[in-house]
Each structure stands twice: as structure tokens, then as C-alpha cells.
């Protein structure tokens, strides 16, 4: 009896071991079929990055807005109702130490708008970014952009030709700026985050003529769009020709990349309705301009037009053109 039980026990053990080995081989095979170590993660990596090619040069014009709170959808919808046009471009401001605003980008995409991430390296020396001292954070941010896999436009350290930001001309050399931009671009490429439209954005040059924006340009291999920030102020340029054309003329000496007015607004005055008409009319007719985003926030000036009926009427009339506004989800 003992021998019989022993033989039976050994047979059970042998069968169990064999079953374990077979299942183990199946597990390895399944993991391997996912494209490499990590199984599910490897499968996710095989999903192609969102193709932003069509968004880089759409047939229509972007008509966007910046509101308090970034992707504050109630304010975005309010602006749409007031102006009669659904914004398809909305800016979100993020500090260089913030996590990627994935939920906000997703919400905007579901609305039909492209998120413009304004990535601001406050008090972070650009030479440190270029030297790789923040690579862990940058890789995490880029990986999150790739994981979400929706299109974004990214402006890093905008208005770099000015002196008012910590990354501006008072604290950062042009070579440091260019090196930091290229380093970030390289990391995003390594992470597979090609769902980004890289949007280099200087301030208009009108009162910054001593600063060479050409020296600050990272190069066409690192830039998809050239943005501009510039405002109609009561003491400054009063027309599109005076406000933006000098900058466009200088930009065209070193790149033919498409142009986008990322930030603009007009201060309250009797001229504001005419200036808004002037702005949107020129954006609509110029072939080298992709669009414009209105900064509907009071900051350095009272740019908000929510309570300016005349300005809203002017905006509504000028934005009514078919060329303005399209759903980014349907662009091909």
C-alpha cells in the first residue's frame, strides 16, 4: 500500500510539474507576442503616434482663445456663444515642473480644439535643461504626451526675445536657448512623442529691434510652426501692418515655416472694434498665416472683450467667414 501511494504521489507531482512548464511556456509566448518585454506596455508602444501632418497645414484657419483657467470649458463655450464661432485652438499654461495636463488636453480634443501648451521654465536655467539636469522630468512629461496620444502644439519659453521672463535676454544667451529647445525636442523624439507640433514663439520685434530673433531660432529641423505674440495697445501700433508685419518680414529672412498668432488682444478704446476687424481680416487673407488666438484675459492690459458689445460684434462679423474654424478631429 505504501508503495502504491508513493507511486501515485510521484505521478501527481510529475503531472503538476509538466502542467506548470506548459503554462509557463504559454505565458512567455503571450508576453513575447506583445512586441517585447512588458506585455501590455509593449503592445501600447506599437500603436502609431497621432499623425499631426494634416493639422500642421489645414485648409481652414485656426480661430482660438485663451481664457482664465486654460481648459475652463464654461469660459471657452461662453466665448464661442459671444463670438458665434467655436474655438478650435485653446492655450493652456504649464510650469516646467507641472505634470502634463492630459485631462485638459483630452477635454479640448473632445470639444474639437487643439491644445496649445505654453510650457514655462520659471527660474529654471535653460543651460541646465540643455545639460540634461532635468531629463528625468522631461522624459516623464514626454512619455505622458505620447501615452495620451492626442495632438498638441507646444510652445516652450515663449517671448524669449524679451527681457520680462526669467528665460529672457537678461538671463539667457541665445545659444543656451537654442540648445535647451533642441535637447527637449530630441527627448520627445526618443520617447516617440511625435504627436507634438513644435511652435517657436517670439514676441513681436517692434520695440525689441536690438535682439536678433534669428539667433534664437532652433532651426527648421526642430520647429513646425512659428508663433508670434503681440498686442494692439493704446500707445503702440494700431494696425496689423504695424504690429505684425515687421516681425513676419524678419522671420522670412531665415525660415518659411507656417505662422500662427498665438497671443493677441486689443485694449479698450474706440479703435478696438476696428482693430479686431483688422486682425481677423488680415489673418483670413494671408496664405502664410494659419490662424490666431485671442487672449480673452485681463493681464498686462484689459484684453477681455466679454463686456464690450461693439468689440464682440466686430469679432462676430469678421469671424463669420467660412475660412475660420474647423473641427480638428475631422482634418485630413
Buried (B, 14 or more C-beta within 10 A) or exposed (E): EEEEEEEEEEEEEEEEEEEEEEEEEEEEEEBEEBBEEEBEEBEBBEEEBBEBEEBBEBEBBBBBBBBEEBBBBEBBBBBBEBBBBBBBBBBBBBEBEBEBBBEBBBBBBEBBBBBBBBBBBEEBBBBEBBBEEBEEBBBEBBBBBBBBBBBBBBBBBBBBBBEEBBBBBEBBEBEBBBBBBBBBBEBBEEBBBBBBBBBBBBBBBBEBEEBBBEEBBBEEEBBBBBBBBBBBBEEBBBBBEEBBBBBBEBBEEBBEBBBBBBBBBBBBBEBBBBBBBBBBBBBBEBEEBBBBBBBBBEEEBBBBBBEBEEBBBBBBBBBEBEBBBBEBBEBE
